[in-house]
């Protein structure tokens, strides 16, 4: 098995194909962390713990006069609170007597084949060919009678370890869980950089890299969603790590709500990293016998830089997280109506757009916001999921049938989590919103948030959306969410349980998605939250693709998609060709380049086909044809970032390589142009160095080694012009 317990050494050893994770039960039954990194043999690493007398670092009572044993110094798997350790804690419990203290000791463990289960939460799952083993370790605080179960699952071939935590109140009293981190790792060194992905609406997931400093650094969200501002994925890496070399540790939180990742460099140059639910606004009541289950963290390690780390996450998220039947199917090329019409349309206008898009290689027409209720702007109608027959006289079924006759599938936009105050739903059920009595509600996009912590609200949404989906031949759903949460207060929950609402909202959302998606397995669901405001692994469990950003500007997308690619597979990134001048930036970029950038994801269109010249539609048709021809290479191959668009202002380049290295696609966009510029060369990656390749349109053949070591000259392009190289391995050949 990939998990072993060595009885005489009291060590747990977790092994994947290329990494080792080791921990130890101390002489006093505390669980200590020993090692996580490149695979080593099953050698006992207990010698790494070097006890010393450290002033002002307290010692547990049971160690007596041994002043060298201190949890304020030793590396741990789950840190205590209020007892011994002054560093950031894994847990904060308010016990029945009002005290804040937890000190867990190992009381039991269990090793078994397969994956642990987290009720009501998305998690990785084993695929048919995976070897997965699980370790569960029980830590008990004997004074408060609170037990924590640490869960570890090892995906041996995938080089992935997942972690989660369960908290059980075994006392007779009611307790409150005010903080719970799903994973804690203590490294006995601090020579790391902290890499995280920040941003804002329409400019998400910008890479930020900074050295670990003394004290605590953190990123997170308290907005009720994983957010545009910070993504629940971070990396700890060597100072000299780059795309190709260096130790890199990835941490990804499988959750769509409030989160926090904290990194602390302590007084002795050790590093603690923790990931879990954001403690802000969180307080979970546990009565006697009740249990809390925390979300999962996905750990990956690479000794070969960022590229290899990305490959690990891409493969496991695509194969072991996205559970949609569509994950292995070719996704349709869509045309979305939003930037073509906004709220101003009728069915004749929609049918005209659909008809004019057939010759562009489009497979599916998506009707975006504005089709329901009194929805002529974003200030009304949300929540009334009945078709607006003034706009769509045929009804949804009639519209879908007409579009199907053109050879296109039909898709629809929904935003089921929200409600307009000017709606029948709000007038009937104002108490269904998250609002605080006596306090004026904050609006976002003129809308309020429904209370998904309530089962009656969730069941209503399920019924309403299912009725819509069954009313016509709907084969795609764009599931949107266009504001964050404020005034977090439920009208049916006791005051002492209001601190649970943020988390219960997310559980309710998962409950809704579980039921709707299970009842409609053939519909392709795509996620959205004002673009990339909820681009996280929790959403990918339900939606195999997510609208990457509301910013469709091709130049900005180079940076947005660059940052997104560090954790998320190309198969999950929706990217469309939009009109120019761009609606977000006013920039104009050639249609050819817009297509090249959009192919760095799930390709589609976001424009009005009725306003396009025939020659432009022909360009789009060829783009769709090229994308479909190379679909497997693009969405299932290994992905390489050839440049960093934040550092290299001259050009951006990236590459897809098939798993067998028989073909590759390289794309480049010139982002800045100078007159009389120096000649630049582009080096490829991921090829077979012993093989020869033919580049389409080039009479020469090149060895993989030459292409990766020397490269090819970048032609004299205009600003925002682009080029693509399609490579095919040949059986025999030579450079010439």
N, C-alpha and C positions, 0 to 999 in steps of 0.2 A: 504493500500500500504506500501511497504518497505521504501518509501521516503515521508516525511511530512515537511510542513512548518508551524511553530507555529507563527501565525501573531502577537500576543501580545508580544511575547518574541523575535521576529525577528530571530528565530533559524531554521536551517535546520537539520533534524534528519534522518539519514540513518541507517536502521536496517537490519541485517541478523539474521539467527537463533542464532548465538553465538557472534556477535560483533556489536558495535555501533560506528557510525561516526557522529560527531556533529560539526556544525559551526554556526557563528552568523554574522548578519549585524550590524555593530556598529552604534552609533548615527550619525556618519558622513558618513555612507554608505560604509565603507570599510569592506571587507569580512575577518573575523577572524576565525582561527581554534580553536576549544575548546577541542575536545577529539576524539581519535581513540583507541579502545581496547575492552576488554571483555564487553559483552552485559549488558546494564543497562536499567532501565525503562526510559520513556520519560521525564526525569527530566531535567530542565533547568540548564546548567552548566556555565552560563554566569559569575557566581561568581568567576570562576577560573581566570578571567582577573582582575588583581590588578594594576590599574594605579598608577604610581609613577613618581616623577620628577627625571629624569635621566640626569645627565650632559653630554653634547656633543651628545645627541640623539635628533635630530631636531623634530619639531612639524609641521604638515600640517598647511597651512595658515588659513584655515577656523576654526580652533579650538581657534583662538584668543589668549588669555592669559593663556589658559590651557596647562601648561607645563608637565602635566602628561600623555598626549596622544601622543605617538610616535610609528610610524611604525618600528622604529629601534629596538623596544623592544617587541611589541605585536606579538603573533603567527598569521600567515597569511595563506591563502589558495593559494595565488598567489602573490608573492612579487614584489614590485615596482622596478624601476631602475632609478637612477639619482635623486630621490626624497625621502627623509626621511629615507630610509633603506640602511644601509651600508653592510648588509650581502649579501651572494650570491643571485643573482636575478633570477627570473623566466623568465625574458624577457630582451632583449636589442634591442631597436628600434632606428635606425637613421631616424629622422623625415625629412620632406621635407625642413625644414629650417636649417638642419645640426645639430640640437640638439639631444642629447641622453637622452631621458626622457620618462617615462611612469608611470602614477599613476592612477590605475583603481578603479572606484567606481561602486557599484552594481546599475544597472538601470532596470533590469528585471530578471525574472526567469521563467522556465517552467518545470512542472512535468508531465510525461506521461508514460504509460505502454510500455514495449518493450525496445529495445536497440538502442542507437544512431548509426549513420552510419558514417564511415570515408572513403571518396572516395579514391579509389586506394590503400588502406592500409588493411592489414590483421587485424582482430579483433576477440575477442570472440563473439560467437553467442548463442542465447538461444536455448536449446534443447526443445523437445516437452513437457517435464514435469517441466521445469524451470519457476519460477516466477521471472521476471526481470522488474525493473522499472528504469526510467532514470530521472535525474535532470540536467537541463542546467541553468547556471547562467551567465548573461551578465555583464562584467566589462568594463566600458568606460572611456578613458582618454579624458576629455572634451577639453583640449588644443590641442592635436594632432589629435583628432577624430579617434583614433585607438580603436577598440573594441575587447576584448578577450572573447570568450565563453568557459567556463569551463564545461566539460561534465563528469557526473558521472553515471554509471550504476551499479545497485545492483542486484547480483545473490543471492537471499535470502537463498535458501536451500543450495547453494554451499559455503556460507560464503565468497564470493568474491565481491570486489568492483573494477570496472575498471574506469580509468580516462583518459581523453584526452583533447586537447586544440585546438581551432580554432581562428585564428587571422584575423580580417577584417579591411582593410584600407578604412575608410569612409571619408577621407579628399580628397581634390582636388589635392593633391601633391603625388608624388612618394616617398615611404618610403622603408627602407631596414631593414629586420628582421635579426639580427646578432646572436640572441640567443633565444631559446624557449624551456622551460622545460615542459614536458607533465604532470608532477605531482610534487607538492611541499607539504610537510607536516612539520609543526613546532610542535615539542614536547616540553612541558614545563619542561623537565628534560633532563639529559645527562648521566644517569647511564646505558649506552648501550655499547655493543660490536658491531663492524662492521664486518660482515662476508661476504667475497667475494671469487670469484673462479678464480684464476690466472693460468697461465701455459705457454706452448709453443707448437709448432708443435710436435706431438707424445707424449705429456705429458700434456694434457689439464685438466682444472677444478680442480686444487688442492685447497683444502679449506684453506683459510687464515682468521684468527680471531684476531682482535686487538681492544683494548678499544678505545672509542671515545676520542680524545684529543682536546685541544683548537686549533682553526684554522680550515682549510679545508682539508679533506681527500677525495680522488677521485679515481675512476677506470673508464676505458673507452677504446675506440678504435678510432683511426684516420686512420685506414688502408683501409677503404672502405667496411669493413665487420665487423661483430660482433667480430670475431677474435679468434685465439687459446689462445691469451694472457690474455684476460679478458672476462668473460661471462656477458651478460646483465641481471643478476639476483644477488640480494644482500639481506642480512638479517640484521636487527637491532634486538638485543636480550638483555635480562638481562645478567648481568655478570655471574650469576650462571645457565643460561639456558643450558640444555643438550637435549638429544633425547626425554626425557620423561617429563620434567618440565620446566617452565619458559615462560615468554612472548617473542614471536617471531613475528616480522613484516617482511613479504616478499614483495619484489618489483621486478617485472619482466617486461621488456620492449619488446613489441611485434614489433620488428624491426630487420632488418638484416644488417644494415649499421653502420656508425659511431655513437657512443653513449657516454654519460658521466653520471655517477652517482656521486653526490657530497654530502658529509656530513659535516656540520659545527657545531661545539660547540662554542657558542658565549660567550660574556663577562659575561652574567648572567646565565650561565650553562643551556641554552636551546639548543635543537638540531634541525637543519633544514636538511632535506634530499630532494634531487631533482633528477629527472631522465628525460633525454631527449636526443635529437640529440646533438652530440658533436659540440660545437661552433667553434672548430678549422676548418678553411677552409669553414665555412658556412656563407653565406650572401644571403638572399633571397629577390629579388625585388618584391614589391607589388605596382602596380599602383592603382590609384583611383578605388575603387569598387572590387579589387581583394582580395582573401582569401587564407590563408595558413592553412593546416590541419596537425597537429602534430600526431605522432603515439601514441598508447595506452600503458598505464602502468597497470599491473594487481596487485592489492593489496590483500594480505591475512594476517590474524592474527590468531595466535594460542596461547592459554594460557597453552598448554600442550607440549611445547617443539618442537624440530625440526621434529620429526616423524609426528605429527599431521599437521604441516605446509606442509610437503611434500605430505601428503595424499590429502590436499586441492588442491594443484597445480596439482598433478597427475590426480585427477578426473576431474578437470575443463579443463585441457589441452587435455585430452583424449576425453572428451565428448563435449566440447564447443569450441575447437580450431582446432583440426585436422578434416578437412571437407571431407577427402577422403572417398569414399565408402568402402575402405579397413579397416577403423579404427575399425570396429567390426567384420571383417572377420579374420579367422586364416591365418596368414602370411605364405608363403611358406618357407621351409628350402632351402636356396640357397647354391650353390657352385660357388665361384667367381674365375675367371681365373688369376687375377693379380699376386699373389705371386707364382702361378704355372708356368706362362709363361713369364710374363712381356711383351715385344714387340716381342718375338721370338715364333711365332706360325704359323700354317696354319690350314685349316679346318679339316684335318685328325687328327691333334694333339688335336684340340678342341673336336672333336667327340669322341676321345678315352677317354679323361678326363670325358666327360659327361657320356659315357657308363659305365665307371668304378665307377661312383658315384651313379648309380641307386640303387645298393645294400646297400648304406650307408643311405638310407632314404631321399635322396635329392629330392626336388620337382621342382627346377628351376636352370637352368644353366645360369650364367651371363658372357657374353663376355665383358671384361674390355677394357682398352685403347689399341689402335693399329690397329683397324679394318678398318680404313678409310684413304683416301688420301695417301700421301707419308709419312706414319707414321711408320717408323722402329725404331725411337727413339723419345724422347720428344723434339727434336729440330726442327721438321718440321711437316707439314701436318694439324696442328690444324686449324679448320675452314672450311676445305674441306670435307663436310659431304656426300661423295660418297664412297661406299665400295671399299676397296683395293682388286681387283680380283686376284692379284698375291698371296695374302695370303688366301683369301676366294674364291676359284674358283667357288663354288656353288652359290655365292652371299648370301646375308642375308636371303632371302626367302628359298633358298635351304638348308642353314645351319639350320635355324629354323625348317623347315619341318623335317629334319633328327632327330633333337633333340626331337621334338614333338613325333615322332614315338617311341622313347624310353620311352615315358610316362612322359617326363620332359617339363616344360615350358621354354621359352627362354627370356633372358633379355639382356640389352645392356647398355654400358657406354657412356655418352656424356659429353662434356664440352662446352656448346654453348656460354659462355660469353667471350671466349678467342680466340686468333688467333696467329699462328706462322708467323714470317716474311717470312719463306720459305714455302709459301702456295699460291695457286691461289687467295684466297680471299684477302690476304694482297696486292699482286701485283696489283690487280684490284682496291681495295679500301683502300689505306693506310690512307686516311683521316677518315676512320671509327674507328680508334683507338684513345684512350685518349693519346695524345702526344702534346707537346708544340713546335710550330715552332721555329727553330733555336736552339733547345736544344736536345741533344742526348737522346734517350729514354732509360729508365731503364728496364731491362729484369728481369723476374722471371720465373724460369723453362723454359727459352728460349722463353717466350711468352709475348705478349702484351694483353692489355685489350680492348675489344670492347666498343664503346661509347653507352651504353644503355640509355643515356638521349635522343638519337635520335630515333624518331618513325620509320624512314626508316630502321635503323639497326635492331630494334626490330622486325619489320614485316618480314624482311629477315630471321632472325633466326627462327621465327615461321614457315614460309613456308618451310625452309630447314629441320627442325626437324620433322615437320608433315609429310613431304615426306618420311623420314626415317621410322617413326613409321607406316606408311601405306604400306611400301614396304614388310613387312613380319609380321608373327604372333608374335609380340613383346609384352610381358606381364609384363615386369618389366623394369624400367629405373633407372640407377644410375646417378644422376645429380651432376657432380663434379665442383669444382672451385679451381684452384691450384696456384693462386698468388694473392697478394693484390695490391691495386691501387697506382700508382705514376703518376706524371705529369698530374694532373687532369685539363684538358683543352679540351674543345670541339671545333671542327673546324667550327661549325655552330652557335655558341652562341656569343652574344655581350660580350665585355669585362666586362661590369658592371653586367653580369648575370653568370659569371664563378663560383661564389661562390655557385651556386645552383646545380652544376654537381654531387657532391657526393650523394645528396639526390635524384636527378632526375635519377641517375643510379639505385638506389634501386627501385624507382617507375617503371622504365622500366623493371627491372627484374621481379617484381611482375606482370606487364602487360603481359610479355612473359609467365610466369607460368600460369597465369589465362587462357590465350588462349590455350596453349598446353594441360593443364590438363583438361580443360572443354571439349575439343574436343576428349579426350581419357580417359573418366571416368573409364574404366575398367582396365587401366594399373596401376600397383602399382609403384609409384614414391618414390625413396629413395634419400635423400639428402646426400651431401658430400662436403667438402671443405678442401682437403688435410686431410681428417678425420674430426676432430671436430672444424674446423675453422669458421663454421657458424652454430653452434648448438644453435639455438635460436627459440623463439616462432614464429617469422615471417616465418621462413622456415617450421615449423611444421604445419602451416596453409595449406601448399601445399603438404608437404611430411610427411606422418604419421610415418616415421622412418628415422633416420639419422645415417650414419656411424660414430660411436662414436669417433674413433681415428685411424690414420694410424698405430698406435702401437698395434700389436696383441699379444704381450707378455702377458701371462696370469697373471703374478705377477704384472706387471705394470698396467694391466687392472683393478686389484682390487682397485687401487687408483683412476684411471680415472673414472670408473663406480660408485665408491662411491661418488665422487664430483658431477657427473652428476645427480645422483638420488635425490639430494636435491630439484630440481625443476622439473625434467623431468621424465615422466612416463616410466616404463620399456618397454612398448609397442613402445616407440620411439627410443630405444637404440639398434642399430645394433652391434652384437658381434659375432665374428667367431672363430672357431677352426682353428689354423694355424699350419704350420709345425715346427718341432724342429730339430736342433737349430733354434731359432726364428730369422727371417730376420732382425729385428731391434736391438735386444739386444744380440743375440748369446746364450741366455739361453735355457736350456732344461728343460721342465716340462712334466710330464706324460700326455698321451693322455686323461686319465680319468679326471685329474684336468683341463686341457684345456677345456673339455666339460662342467664341472661344472661351470667354470667362464663364458663361452659363454652363458650358459642358464640364466644368469642374464641379459637378454635382448632378442632381436630378434635373434634367434639362426641360425647359418649357418657355412659354411666351406670356408677356404681360403688356398687351398693347391692343390697339384697335386695327384689326386686319382690313377694315373697310377703307382706311385712309392710307393704305400702303400701295406704292407703285408695284407693277408686276415684276420688275427686275429685283426689287427688294424681297418680294414673296418668293422668288426663285432662290435667292440666297438663303432664305429661311428653310425652304424645302431641302436644299442640299445640306444645311446644318443638321436638320432632323435626321436625314438619311445617314449622314456620317456618324452621328451620335448613336443611332440604333445599330449600325454595323459594328461599332466598337463598344457597345454597351457593357459587355462582360469585362472587358479590359479596364474600362473606366471605373465601374462600381465595385468590382471584385478583385482587381489587381492591387499590388502594393503601391503605396503613394509616397512620393518623394517631393519635399519642398526644396527646389534648387536655389532659391534666393529667399531673403527676408525682405518683404516690401517696406518694412519700417526702417530698415538700414540701407538697402539698395534702392535709391530713388530713381535709378536709371532704367531698370527693367525688372519685371517679375516673371519667374519661370517655375514650372512644376512638371511632374512626370508621373505617369501611370505605367507600371510594369506588371505583366502577367505573372502569375505564381510560378509558371514553368520557365520564365525568362525568354519565351519565344517571340514576344512582341512587346512594344512599348509605344507610348504616345507622349510626346514632349510639347508643352505649350509655353509661349513667351509673349509678353506684352511690353512694348517699349513705353515707359511712363514719363520719361523726361528726355528731351532732345536738345542737343547742343550742336552748333555748326562746327564742321571740321573736327568731329569727335574722334578719340582714339578707337582703334579696332578692339572689340571685345569678343571673348570666346566663351561658349557655354559648355560646361562639362555635365555629362549625363550621370545617372546613378542606377544601381540595381541590376545592371546587365550581367550576362555571363562573360567574364573576362577572356575566356578561352574560345569563344564563338565569334562568328562574323555576322554583321547585320547590314541589311540594305535599307536605306532611307528612301521613302517614296519620293519620286521626282528627282532623285540624284543617281547618276550613273555609277558612282563609286560604291564600293563596299568598305566597311570599317570593322575593325575588331572591337569587341566590347571594351577591351582594355584601353585602346586609343580613345574611344568616345568618352570613357570615364576619366582618363588621365590627361588627355590633351584637349578634347572637346572639338566643337565645330565653330567656325566664325559666325557671329551674329550679323545678319545682313543689314544694310543701311536702310532702316525703317523710319517712317515718319512717327511723330509723337502719337501715341495711342494706337499705332498699327501693331499687328500681331502676326505670329507665324506658328505653325504646328509642324512637328516632325513625327511621321509614323514610321516606326522601325520594325522590321521583320527579320528574325534570325534565319540564316541560310545554312544549308548543310556544309557547303564548302565555299571557300572564297578567299580573297586576299585583298589587302589594302591597295587600291589602285584605281 
